[in-house]
Amino acid sequence: MTNGINPREMILEILLQIEEGEHSHIAIRSALSKYQFLPRQERAFITRVCEGTLEYRIQIDYILDSFSKVTVDKMKPPIREILRSAVYQLRYMDSVPDSAVCNEAVKLTQRKGFYNLKPFVNGVLRTIAREMDQVKFPSREENLVRSLSVEYSMPEQLVERWLEAYGEETTEKILKDFLEEKPLTVRCRTYLNSQEAIVKSLTDQGVKVEPAPYLPYACHISGFDHILALDAFINGKILVQDVSSMLVAEAADPQKGDYVIDVCAAPGGKSLHVGDKMEGFGTVDARDVSQYKVNLIEENIRRTNSINVQAKVQDATIFDQESELLADIVLADVPCSGYGVIGKKPDIKYRVTPQKQEEIVILQRTILDRAANYVKPRGTLIFSTCTIAKEENEENMMWFLQNYPFKLESLDPCLPEELHSETTALGYLQLLPGVHKTDGFFIAKFRRK
Ligand SMILES: C[S@@+](CC[C@H](N)C(=O)[O-])C[C@H]1O[C@@H](n2cnc3c(N)ncnc32)[C@H](O)[C@@H]1O
């Protein structure tokens, strides 16, 4: 315990919030921001246990159900989360002795007022600590979907869909990659600063900087506590962005002086990148659906002093007549299921429903329909998502080609050679985690006829 704050109690509160529907990264960030004085090691422990417990929830529940008479779904929420986070530590964190994990879980059970459940928590955890190796996991031969689901802690319906779309080998690569820890990726704004100066500023503050794949200005950074305390961040020299997302501005290939509309822009990563590529010339109209979202874009515009990017509230499902046929480039980086970023936001995998999937495709098509109208003749439309669901990507792309006066245009002149393929020559790219060295992401480039 440090300064009266019990890390395991914080973990429990965060996990309960996530169970109630809060996004994991928001729940963790807001809890930690309340206790900024916590030592770095303790913050890292809290983050790791919360993220790990969530990432491995299906596997953890399988283990708990193998040892507990009360199944996980029948447990009281605080007990369930105490047990889940303890099993995560027992299985995946060698740094914490098993006895400490069990003792702390029992103490927390008592502190939360569940005196009568202390023996239960104690018994289940001590048995698991002793007999973890004897758990009989589902075998691939008997049931491939169930086996992959438990091994990689992914809901069966997603495993099933990806097996069908990508086959066993690729699906396993994707599933494995989602569980791997990754450093943060940033875009160095080399249009205003030299890469060397940016890297020096970071390393001077003790940050480890490594080149990220595919793009020379993309870096992996690690070994720091708060990004908000880094000079390169404060001064707008770096922006947090995955390489997959940086490829959108590469695919758009804006020219100085272009008029660009980004219909789903918040928090502004791609708009700002396009603005940088135009070196301060032209205009990027960065739009999003709410004032809250537009404030996020404005914050980034201010921090980066991006003079050619402007933000405004505009619902992309409502046709904006004033923009008709005006834009050289339209970016439609539409809201999506987010399956490509499950590695960073594990709660996404637990929120999947077939109904939501259908609704999201309808929303995407509505946005594409409106966005198409803003592209001037011979202009460019970039359609992108951070998902690996075919109905949101290839199927939407085909639907668009069949219904609108656009054709696909090769991405190869804009992409690094390592990413060239049959589909990039045609005009689209599906990045898959574990296959490519990025998040899962889709980009299609259309040109108006
Ligand atoms: C994938 S994110 C965009 C990320 C952004 N392009 C970037 O690079 O930082 C999708 C965005 O679509 C926005 N959105 C959802 N529905 C919308 C609508 N009807 N009109 C405009 N934006 C919408 C969301 O608020 C969200 O910011």
Ligand as a Chemical Component Dictionary entry (heavy atoms), coordinates in Angstrom:
data_LIG
# 
_chem_comp.id                   LIG 
_chem_comp.type                 NON-POLYMER 
_chem_comp.pdbx_formal_charge   0 
_chem_comp.three_letter_code    LIG 
# 
loop_
_chem_comp_atom.comp_id 
_chem_comp_atom.atom_id 
_chem_comp_atom.alt_atom_id 
_chem_comp_atom.type_symbol 
_chem_comp_atom.charge 
_chem_comp_atom.model_Cartn_x 
_chem_comp_atom.model_Cartn_y 
_chem_comp_atom.model_Cartn_z 
_chem_comp_atom.pdbx_ordinal 
LIG C1  C1  C 0  -12.284 5.987  -36.680 1  
LIG S1  S1  S 1  -12.725 7.392  -35.811 2  
LIG C2  C2  C 0  -11.882 8.659  -36.672 3  
LIG C3  C3  C 0  -10.422 8.771  -36.357 4  
LIG C4  C4  C 0  -9.800  9.981  -37.033 5  
LIG N1  N1  N 0  -9.995  9.950  -38.455 6  
LIG C5  C5  C 0  -8.319  10.105 -36.750 7  
LIG O1  O1  O 0  -7.502  9.733  -37.546 8  
LIG O2  O2  O -1 -7.980  10.598 -35.659 9  
LIG C6  C6  C 0  -14.364 7.634  -36.334 10 
LIG C7  C7  C 0  -14.943 8.963  -35.935 11 
LIG O3  O3  O 0  -16.231 9.032  -36.529 12 
LIG C8  C8  C 0  -16.988 9.876  -35.719 13 
LIG N2  N2  N 0  -18.401 9.744  -36.080 14 
LIG C9  C9  C 0  -19.309 8.791  -35.714 15 
LIG N3  N3  N 0  -20.501 9.054  -36.258 16 
LIG C10 C10 C 0  -20.354 10.181 -36.990 17 
LIG C11 C11 C 0  -21.240 10.966 -37.761 18 
LIG N4  N4  N 0  -22.519 10.639 -37.917 19 
LIG N5  N5  N 0  -20.740 12.079 -38.338 20 
LIG C12 C12 C 0  -19.458 12.445 -38.197 21 
LIG N6  N6  N 0  -18.579 11.742 -37.465 22 
LIG C13 C13 C 0  -19.026 10.624 -36.875 23 
LIG C14 C14 C 0  -16.644 9.444  -34.323 24 
LIG O4  O4  O 0  -16.958 10.471 -33.395 25 
LIG C15 C15 C 0  -15.150 9.169  -34.444 26 
LIG O5  O5  O 0  -14.427 10.287 -34.024 27 
# 
loop_
_chem_comp_bond.comp_id 
_chem_comp_bond.atom_id_1 
_chem_comp_bond.atom_id_2 
_chem_comp_bond.value_order 
_chem_comp_bond.pdbx_ordinal 
LIG C1  S1  SING 1  
LIG S1  C2  SING 2  
LIG S1  C6  SING 3  
LIG C2  C3  SING 4  
LIG C3  C4  SING 5  
LIG C4  N1  SING 6  
LIG C4  C5  SING 7  
LIG C5  O1  DOUB 8  
LIG C5  O2  SING 9  
LIG C6  C7  SING 10 
LIG C7  O3  SING 11 
LIG C7  C15 SING 12 
LIG O3  C8  SING 13 
LIG C8  N2  SING 14 
LIG C8  C14 SING 15 
LIG N2  C9  SING 16 
LIG N2  C13 SING 17 
LIG C9  N3  DOUB 18 
LIG N3  C10 SING 19 
LIG C10 C11 SING 20 
LIG C10 C13 DOUB 21 
LIG C11 N4  SING 22 
LIG C11 N5  DOUB 23 
LIG N5  C12 SING 24 
LIG C12 N6  DOUB 25 
LIG N6  C13 SING 26 
LIG C14 O4  SING 27 
LIG C14 C15 SING 28 
LIG C15 O5  SING 29 
# 
